Amino acid sequence: MTEPVVARKGPFAVETTAGRKYAWCACGMSKTQPFCDGSHKGSGLEPLILVAEQTGTVYFCGCKRTASKPFCDGSHATL
């Protein structure tokens, strides 16, 4: 797989907790969107690991086409 699957044509709003680690699904195949469940194995794509800088709502990219991974940048509007 070279292109990720579009999981959703819009962002996932998620309440994050400062200091907590999150694994954003980059392949689009995870059943636990927007987070990784290991479905990427063999796809050539890997999850993006991040530690939340603050507690609050963030918008994770659902279309997997964002230039500001893992956050939504509106790229879904062009799909």
N, C-alpha and C positions, 0 to 999 in steps of 0.2 A: 504494500500500500504506500503510495506517495502522497496522496491527498487525504486529509482527515475527513471523516463523515460529519455532515452537519447534524448535530444533535438537536438543535433548536434554532430557529431564525429569530433570535432575541437573547437577551442576557438572563442569567440566573441570579436573582437577588439572594444573597446569603448573609446571615448575621455571623460575623467572625469574632474571635476572641483574641486579644493581643497576646502574642507569644506562642499561640497555637500553630502547629504545622498543618498545612493543607497540601494535597496532591491533586492538582487540576488535571483533568483528563484532556489530553491533547489530540487523541485519535478520534474521539466522538463516538466510540463504540461502547463505552461504559454504561451499565444499567443503573449506576448510582450518580448520574450527572448532577453537578458539573465535576464530580470527583472521580478519581481513578478506582476501578475495581479489578485491574489486571487484564482487561480485555485486549489491550494493545499488544500483548505478546505475539511476536512474529510480524508485526505491522511495520516495524522500522521507526515507529514513533514512541516517545517516552513521555510520561507525565511531567509536568512542571511542579516542582516542590517549592513552596513558599512558606514563610513564617509571617503571620499577620502582624503588622506594625501597630495597629490599634484595634480596639473593639468597636464594632459598628457594622453597618450594611455596606457590602461591596457587590459589584455587579460583574460576575464571571462570564466570560464569553461563552456563548452556546453554539455559535456557528463554526468556531475553531479557525476563523480567518483573520482574527484581530492582529494588528501590528503591535499592540501593547499587551502581549500575553502575560498573565491570564485574564486580564480585564477587558471588558467590552469597550470597543472604540467606535461602534456603529457600523462596522463592516457588513453586518447582516442586512443592512438596507440595500446593498447592491446585489443581493442573491436573488 
